[in-house]
């Protein structure tokens, strides 16, 4: 199983960005999928997750600004990020649990004016 994250880039504070994570297998087979991020000099932190039933949960730091969804037909996980802040700058990783843990390669998001 492979996960490929994409969609990162440079945006200004207050702008939006959508990350994608394409899975090589059906997203229906994952017990849960999640996004993590790692800022420069910091440990990787959990951003949020979506379970097999579509229920979502988010870290307090992104709640109300970020939305996780998945497109079953496209086998893709998304992270919609709104009202971005400089402290959201990080490499974002997608993760899926399908009996084993799978990670995408990461995509860099830079929020700066």
N, C-alpha and C positions, 0 to 999 in steps of 0.2 A: 504494500500500500504506500502510495506517495501523496504528499500534500505539497502544493506549490503556491506560496503566497505572492501576491503582487498588489500594485496600486499605491505604493508609498511615493513620497515626493516632498517637495518643499512648499509649504503653505504659510500664509500670514495668520496671526492670531485672529480668532473669530471665524475663520473659514472652515469649510467642510472637506472631508476626504472619505472615500470608500475603499476599503481593502477587500480583496478577494482571496480565497483559498480554494484552489481547484483540487479535488480528490480524484485519485485514479480508480477508486471504487465507489459504489453508491454511498451517499451520506446516510442512507437509511440503516446501513450496517453499523454505524457508530453509536455506541451507548451515549456518548456525549462528545461535543466539540467545543473548543474554547480558543480564546485569544489570550496571549501573554505579551508582555513587553519588557524590554531591558534598556534602561537609559544608560548613558555613558557613566561608567564608574559605579553603577548600582547593580543590585541583584535582579534577576528576572522576577517579575511580579505578574500575578494573575489579573486579567482585565475583566473577563466575563465568560459565560458559557451558555450553551443551549443544549438541552437534553433531547433524547429521541422523540419525546412528545411535543417538543417545541417550546417548552418552558425555559425562560432565561433568568439569569442572575448576573449581577454586576458588582464590581468593586465600587466602594463609596466614591472614590475619586472621579469616576466616569459616569456614575448613575445620573440619568436624565440628559446626558449628552451623547452617549454612545448606544448603538443598537446592534445586536447580533441577530442575524437571520440566516436561513439556508434555503437554497433552491434545489429541490430534489431532482428536477429534470436536468439541471446543469451540473449536479454533483458538486456544488460550490457553497462554501461558507462565506458570509460577508460580515464586515464590521463597518457600519456607518458611523463616522465620527463627525459630530457637529460642535460648533463653538470651541474649536481647538485652542489650546493654551500652550505657551512655551514649554511648560512642564510635561506635556504629552509627547515631547520629542523622545524618540526611542526606536529601537528595532522591534518590530511587531512580529510575533510568531503565532502561527495557528497550530492547534493540537487536536488530535482525535484519539479517542479510546475505543478500540475495537477488539477487546481481549488483550491487546498489547497497546502500548502508547506510540503514537506517531507524531512527528513534528515536521512542519514546513521549514523552509530555509531562512525565513525572515525577510522583512521588507522595511526599509528605513523611512521613518516619518520625521520630518524636521519642521517645527513650527517656529517661525522667526520673522520679525519684521525687517 
